[in-house]
Amino acid sequence: MPAYSEKKAKKPKRKFQPRSFNLNLILWVSFSVFTIVVIVFFAVVQNVQIGFQYREQAQRELRDAGEEIKATVSGSIELLPDDSLSRRLLAIANRYNVSVYLFTIDGRYVFPEDPVDEADDYYAIYEEVRSLMGEGDYVSPYDTDDGSYAYAMKLETLVGSEFYLYLNSSTAHVARAMSEMGWLSLITGLFAVALAFVVSGLVSMVITKPISEVAEKAKELARGNYEVTFESETYACLEVKELSESLSHASAEISKADKMQKELIANVSHDFKTPLTMIKAYASMIIEISGDDKTKREKHAQVIIDEADRLAALVGDVLDLSKLQAGIEQEEFSVFNLSEDIYAVTNRFDFYVETEGYVIKTDIDDDLYTFAARGRVEQVLYNLIGNAINYTGADKCILVRLKKGKDCSRFEVIDTGKGIPQEEIDTIWDRYYRSNEAHKRLKRGTGLGLSIVKSILQKYGIRFGVKSEVGKGSCFWVDFPLPNGREPQAKQTQAPAKPLN
């Protein structure tokens, strides 16, 4: 039987699915948890700190009380039942808040006097002290089995009599204080949680509520409602206000782009429909009317050819614009004679000079070079001059100028048309700019020329613009960069003929 192996199908990884959360609840839980953690932390730290401080204080007070009692006892000749000594020891015990036990070496109690009902307890204390002392003179403060602190030492009077001193500091008052602090911490925690709830509500009103409102309006924008307004005077948070202003600007830009898209579709459809209609009409005329008449047939066929050329030019311009805006084409840069290229492009408009009476004047400095994408520069020149022919005044006069500047060569195309209102200066570079007039069929070009010019010059970082005054014509300008020491790859052997001024 042939061996085979089965591969288990890999399960597709589950993509993270974001969930919608109630921001108010998140804030409340966050504030509450944070508050509880802080209260618990401080309660624990406080308890530990109090315990540590009490232990240090108890040990210090036991030593101080022991030293004071030692000085008192050591100055006596013999410890007999003495009311004045008892009062002094009792005063020391009260001052340091400790219990004092004084024994003779053989177990007789000196202070306090041996009560009958507590004899067993005193004897146990005596035995503990004697076992602890051993051969030493004192025992450092230590923890006892019942949680209190104790201290023991050996005393000697002036006549050489020896005694045992035992001091004890109770922790009962500390336990009571810790219990009271526990209840205080609990009450404080409950109050803090309530305060966190109130604060989270206020924060929600200031931050989360506006964010929720902006989110809802953003959904309206996504559904195509470009009239939605994001800005509001009730937004107290600066970040939310800035976000709403940015979204309002984005909404206006999207609305503008949507309007331009619809206009583009309508305009392109119009420009496609017109030549197709004429091609069909004249083809039908050739079949039905002028088929046997050579002169009419050639005239009608020429119309078909012209309209087909116009249709091809429109398709070419649309493709060029798409490629430029997508950035899928990279042109090779070179140094070339810009003056000669401008003469060559200008000569391509001689048809309008000879047949329709246009006047194209030139004022071009010779031998000005630039470093750029030559094919795209010629496209810019051609579109700008063609735009001037379409929109110049009744005198049909155009001026083409090229002058050397400090760091560039400025190219200008000046017409004598109606001019452009200042409020429309920024929109003339848009596709199918119409200057508030109905879309019309141009003398030449496709209506995409200025948009192509803008895309080319922006892509290569070349400065450009327009100066215009209503009733006095327009001046479109471009600052072509100088070669900056680069040499041309190949010099032209013969310059093209210069047009007559």
C-alpha positions in Angstrom: 0.0 0.0 0.0 1.6 3.4 -0.9 2.5 5.5 1.9 0.9 8.9 2.1 0.5 11.7 4.6 -2.4 13.8 5.2 -1.9 17.5 5.9 -4.3 19.1 8.3 -5.9 22.1 6.8 -4.8 25.2 8.6 -7.5 27.0 10.3 -7.8 30.6 9.2 -6.7 33.0 11.9 -9.6 34.8 13.4 -9.4 38.5 12.8 -9.8 40.9 15.7 -13.3 42.2 15.8 -13.6 45.5 17.6 -16.5 45.7 20.0 -18.6 48.6 20.9 -18.4 49.6 24.6 -20.4 52.0 26.7 -17.9 54.7 27.4 -19.8 55.8 30.5 -19.6 52.3 32.0 -15.9 52.1 31.1 -15.2 55.4 32.8 -17.2 54.5 35.9 -15.5 51.1 36.2 -12.0 52.6 35.6 -12.5 55.4 38.1 -13.9 53.0 40.7 -11.2 50.3 40.3 -8.5 53.0 40.4 -10.0 54.5 43.5 -10.3 51.2 45.3 -6.8 50.2 44.4 -5.4 53.5 45.7 -7.4 53.2 48.9 -6.3 49.6 49.5 -2.7 50.5 48.7 -2.7 53.3 51.1 -4.4 51.3 53.8 -1.9 48.5 53.5 1.0 50.9 53.5 -0.4 52.8 56.4 -0.9 49.7 58.5 2.6 48.5 57.8 4.0 51.9 58.5 2.1 52.2 61.8 3.2 48.8 62.9 6.8 49.6 62.1 6.7 52.9 63.9 5.0 51.4 66.9 7.6 48.7 67.1 10.4 51.2 67.0 8.7 53.4 69.5 8.0 50.6 71.9 11.5 49.3 71.8 12.9 52.8 72.4 10.5 53.5 75.3 11.3 50.2 76.9 15.0 51.0 76.8 14.5 54.5 78.1 12.2 53.3 80.9 14.8 50.6 81.8 17.6 53.1 82.0 15.6 55.5 84.2 14.6 52.6 86.6 18.2 51.4 86.6 19.4 54.8 87.7 16.7 55.0 90.4 17.3 51.5 91.8 21.1 51.7 91.5 21.2 54.7 93.8 19.5 52.9 96.6 21.3 51.0 99.4 18.7 48.4 99.8 15.2 47.8 98.3 12.9 47.5 101.2 9.1 48.1 100.9 9.3 51.9 100.3 6.3 54.0 99.4 8.5 56.6 97.7 10.2 54.1 95.5 6.9 52.5 94.5 5.6 55.9 93.6 8.7 56.6 91.5 8.5 53.3 89.6 4.8 53.7 89.1 5.3 57.2 87.7 8.0 55.9 85.3 5.6 53.1 84.2 2.8 55.5 83.5 5.0 58.0 81.7 6.3 55.3 79.3 3.1 53.3 79.2 4.8 50.1 80.2 4.3 47.4 82.9 7.2 47.2 85.4 8.2 44.0 87.3 11.1 44.0 89.7 12.3 40.8 91.3 15.2 39.8 93.6 17.5 37.1 92.4 15.8 34.5 94.5 12.3 35.4 93.2 10.9 37.8 95.8 8.8 40.5 94.2 9.8 44.0 95.0 7.5 45.8 92.6 4.6 45.5 92.4 3.9 43.8 95.7 3.1 40.1 95.2 -0.7 39.8 95.1 -2.0 36.4 96.0 -4.5 36.0 93.2 -1.8 36.6 90.5 1.1 34.7 92.1 1.2 32.2 89.2 1.5 34.9 86.6 4.3 36.6 88.5 6.1 33.4 89.0 5.9 32.6 85.2 7.3 36.1 84.5 10.1 35.5 86.9 11.0 32.1 85.4 11.0 33.6 81.9 13.3 36.5 82.9 15.7 34.2 84.7 15.9 31.8 81.7 16.4 34.7 79.3 19.1 36.5 81.3 21.4 33.5 81.8 24.9 35.0 82.4 24.1 38.3 80.7 23.2 41.7 82.2 20.3 42.5 79.8 18.1 41.2 77.0 17.3 43.4 74.0 13.6 44.2 73.4 11.8 41.2 71.9 8.3 40.0 70.8 6.4 37.9 73.3 4.0 35.1 72.5 1.0 37.4 73.1 2.2 40.0 70.6 3.5 42.5 73.1 7.1 43.8 73.5 9.3 43.0 76.5 12.7 44.0 77.8 14.8 42.5 80.7 17.9 43.5 82.5 19.9 42.9 85.7 20.2 45.7 88.4 22.6 46.1 91.3 22.3 48.4 94.3 25.1 50.3 96.1 25.6 47.4 98.6 25.9 44.9 95.7 22.4 43.4 95.9 21.2 42.1 92.4 17.7 42.3 91.0 15.8 41.4 87.8 13.9 44.1 85.9 11.2 43.1 83.4 9.4 45.6 81.3 6.4 44.9 79.0 4.6 47.1 76.5 1.1 46.0 75.4 -0.1 46.2 71.8 -3.8 46.2 72.6 -4.2 49.9 71.9 -2.4 49.4 68.5 -4.9 46.7 67.6 -7.8 49.0 68.5 -6.3 51.8 66.4 -5.8 49.4 63.4 -9.4 48.2 63.7 -10.6 51.8 63.7 -8.4 52.6 60.7 -9.8 49.6 58.8 -13.4 50.9 59.3 -12.2 54.4 58.3 -10.5 53.0 55.2 -13.7 51.2 54.2 -15.8 54.3 54.7 -13.3 56.3 52.7 -13.3 53.7 49.9 -17.1 53.8 49.7 -17.1 57.6 49.6 -14.3 57.6 47.0 -16.3 55.1 44.8 -19.3 57.4 45.0 -17.2 60.4 44.1 -15.6 58.5 41.2 -19.1 57.8 39.9 -19.9 61.5 40.0 -16.6 62.5 38.5 -17.0 59.9 35.7 -20.4 61.3 34.9 -19.0 64.8 34.6 -16.1 63.6 32.5 -18.6 61.7 30.3 -20.6 64.8 29.7 -17.4 66.7 28.8 -15.6 64.1 26.7 -17.5 60.9 25.9 -20.8 62.5 25.0 -19.3 64.8 22.4 -17.2 61.9 21.1 -20.3 59.8 20.8 -22.1 62.7 19.0 -19.1 63.1 16.6 -19.1 59.3 16.0 -22.8 59.3 15.1 -22.3 62.3 12.7 -19.3 60.5 11.1 -21.7 57.5 10.4 -24.0 60.0 8.7 -21.1 61.2 6.6 -20.2 57.7 5.7 -23.8 57.1 4.5 -23.4 60.0 2.1 -24.9 62.9 4.0 -22.3 65.6 3.3 -24.5 68.3 4.9 -23.8 67.0 8.4 -22.2 69.6 10.7 -19.7 68.4 13.3 -18.8 71.7 15.0 -20.7 72.7 18.1 -20.3 75.4 20.8 -21.0 72.8 23.6 -17.8 70.9 23.0 -15.7 72.0 26.0 -12.7 69.7 25.3 -10.2 71.3 22.9 -9.2 67.9 21.4 -12.9 67.1 20.6 -13.3 70.5 19.1 -10.3 70.2 16.9 -11.5 66.7 15.8 -14.9 68.1 14.9 -13.3 71.0 13.0 -11.1 68.5 11.1 -14.1 66.3 10.2 -16.1 69.3 9.1 -13.3 70.3 6.8 -13.1 66.7 5.6 -16.8 66.7 5.0 -16.6 69.8 2.9 -13.7 68.4 0.9 -15.5 65.1 0.3 -18.6 67.0 -0.7 -16.5 69.0 -3.1 -14.9 65.9 -4.5 -18.2 64.2 -4.9 -19.6 67.2 -6.8 -16.5 67.3 -9.0 -16.8 63.6 -9.6 -20.4 63.9 -10.7 -19.5 66.9 -12.9 -16.6 65.0 -14.4 -18.8 62.0 -15.3 -21.4 64.4 -16.8 -18.7 66.3 -18.7 -16.8 63.3 -20.0 -20.1 61.7 -21.0 -21.0 64.8 -22.9 -17.6 65.0 -24.6 -17.7 61.3 -25.5 -21.3 61.5 -26.7 -20.9 64.4 -29.0 -18.1 63.0 -31.3 -19.8 59.6 -31.2 -23.1 61.1 -32.3 -21.4 63.1 -35.1 -19.4 60.0 -36.3 -22.6 58.0 -36.5 -24.5 60.8 -38.2 -21.9 61.5 -40.9 -21.3 57.8 -41.5 -25.1 57.5 -42.1 -24.9 60.5 -44.4 -22.1 58.9 -46.4 -24.2 55.7 -46.8 -27.5 57.5 -47.6 -26.6 60.8 -49.3 -23.0 61.4 -50.3 -21.8 57.9 -51.2 -21.6 58.7 -54.9 -20.5 62.3 -54.5 -16.8 62.3 -54.0 -16.5 65.9 -52.7 -19.3 65.5 -50.1 -18.1 62.0 -49.2 -14.6 63.3 -48.5 -15.9 66.2 -46.5 -18.1 63.9 -44.4 -15.3 61.4 -44.0 -13.0 64.2 -42.8 -15.5 65.1 -40.1 -15.6 61.5 -39.0 -11.8 61.5 -38.8 -11.6 64.8 -36.9 -14.2 63.6 -34.4 -12.4 60.3 -34.0 -9.1 62.2 -33.4 -10.9 64.4 -30.8 -12.3 61.2 -29.1 -8.8 59.6 -29.1 -7.3 62.8 -27.6 -9.9 62.9 -24.8 -9.2 59.2 -24.0 -5.5 60.0 -24.0 -5.9 63.0 -21.7 -8.0 61.0 -19.3 -5.4 58.2 -19.2 -2.6 60.7 -18.8 -4.3 62.4 -15.9 -5.0 59.0 -14.2 -1.4 57.9 -14.6 -0.1 61.2 -13.2 -2.3 61.1 -10.2 -1.6 57.4 -9.6 2.1 58.0 -9.9 2.7 54.9 -12.1 4.8 56.7 -14.7 8.4 57.9 -14.1 9.9 60.2 -16.7 13.6 60.5 -17.2 15.1 63.9 -16.4 17.6 65.6 -18.7 19.1 69.0 -19.6 17.5 70.5 -22.7 17.1 73.8 -24.4 13.9 75.2 -23.1 13.9 78.2 -25.5 14.0 75.9 -28.6 11.3 73.7 -27.2 9.0 76.6 -26.6 9.5 77.8 -30.2 8.8 74.2 -31.4 5.5 73.9 -29.4 4.4 77.4 -30.5 4.9 76.5 -34.1 2.3 73.7 -33.7 -0.4 76.4 -33.4 0.4 77.9 -36.8 -2.9 76.4 -38.1 -4.9 78.9 -35.9 -2.6 81.8 -37.0 -3.1 81.0 -40.7 -6.7 80.0 -40.8 -8.5 81.8 -37.9 -6.4 85.0 -37.6 -4.8 84.4 -34.2 -1.7 86.4 -33.3 0.9 84.6 -31.2 3.7 86.9 -30.1 6.9 85.7 -28.5 9.4 87.2 -26.2 11.8 84.4 -25.5 15.4 84.6 -24.3 17.7 82.4 -26.3 19.6 79.3 -25.0 17.8 79.0 -21.7 18.2 75.4 -20.4 16.4 73.5 -17.8 16.7 70.1 -16.0 13.3 68.3 -16.2 11.3 65.6 -17.8 11.3 66.9 -21.4 8.2 65.1 -22.7 6.1 66.3 -19.7 7.4 69.9 -20.1 6.3 70.0 -23.7 2.9 68.7 -22.6 2.7 71.6 -20.1 3.7 74.2 -22.7 1.2 72.8 -25.2 -1.7 72.8 -22.8 -1.0 76.3 -21.5 -0.8 77.8 -25.0 -3.8 75.9 -26.1 -5.7 77.1 -23.0 -4.8 80.7 -24.0 -6.1 80.2 -27.5 -9.5 78.9 -26.1 -10.0 81.9 -23.7 -8.2 84.9 -25.3 -10.2 88.0 -26.2 -11.8 89.2 -29.4 -8.4 90.4 -30.7 -7.2 86.8 -30.7 -3.8 87.9 -29.4 -1.5 85.8 -27.2 1.9 86.5 -25.8 4.4 83.7 -25.0 7.3 84.8 -22.9 10.5 83.2 -21.4 12.9 85.2 -19.2 15.8 84.1 -17.1 15.4 84.8 -13.4 17.7 84.4 -10.4 17.3 80.7 -9.8 14.8 79.8 -12.6 13.5 80.5 -16.1 10.0 82.0 -15.9 7.7 80.9 -18.7 4.5 83.0 -19.1 1.5 82.7 -21.4 -0.7 85.9 -21.5 -4.1 86.2 -23.0 -6.6 89.1 -23.4 -9.7 87.2 -22.3 -12.4 88.0 -19.7 -10.0 87.2 -16.8 -10.7 85.0 -13.8 -12.5 86.2 -10.6 -10.3 86.0 -7.5 -12.7 83.5 -5.8 -12.2 81.1 -8.7 -8.4 81.3 -9.0 -7.9 78.1 -6.9 -10.5 76.1 -8.9 -9.3 76.7 -12.5 -6.9 73.8 -12.2 -9.7 71.4 -11.5 -10.9 69.0 -14.1 -13.4 70.6 -16.4 -13.2 74.0 -14.8 -16.2 75.9 -16.1 -16.0 79.4 -14.5 -19.6 79.2 -13.5 -20.6 78.8 -17.1 -22.2 75.8 -18.8 -19.8 73.2 -20.1 -19.0 74.0 -23.7 -17.1 72.4 -26.5 -13.6 74.0 -26.8 -11.8 75.1 -30.0 -9.1 72.6 -29.1 -8.2 70.2 -26.3 -10.5 68.2 -24.0 -11.0 70.4 -21.0 -8.4 68.5 -18.9 -5.4 70.5 -19.9 -5.0 72.6 -16.8 -5.6 69.7 -14.6 -2.8 67.7 -16.4 -0.5 70.8 -16.1 -1.1 70.9 -12.3 -0.5 67.2 -11.9 2.7 67.3 -13.8 4.2 70.4 -12.1 3.2 69.2 -8.6 4.7 65.8 -9.2 8.1 67.3 -10.1 7.9 70.1 -7.5 7.9 73.0 -10.1 6.4 76.3 -9.0 3.5 77.6 -11.0 0.5 79.9 -10.8 -1.8 82.4 -12.5 -2.3 86.1 -12.3 -5.6 87.5 -13.5 -7.9 90.5 -13.4 -11.4 90.5 -14.5 -11.7 92.2 -17.9 -8.0 92.4 -18.5 -7.0 88.8 -19.3 -4.8 86.2 -17.5 -1.1 85.3 -17.2 -0.3 81.7 -16.5 3.4 81.2 -15.3 5.8 78.4 -14.6 9.3 78.6 -13.0 11.4 76.0 -14.7 14.5 75.1 -12.7 18.0 75.9 -14.1 20.4 73.1 -14.9 22.7 74.1 -12.0 25.9 73.1 -13.8 24.5 70.0 -15.5 25.4 69.5 -19.2 22.8 68.7 -21.9 23.0 65.1 -23.0 22.8 66.0 -26.7 22.8 69.4 -28.3 20.4 70.1 -31.2 22.3 70.7 -34.5 19.6 72.9 -35.9 17.0 74.9 -34.0 13.4 74.8 -35.2 12.1 77.8 -37.1 11.1 80.6 -34.8 7.6 81.9 -35.2 7.0 85.4 -36.4 5.9 88.0 -33.8 
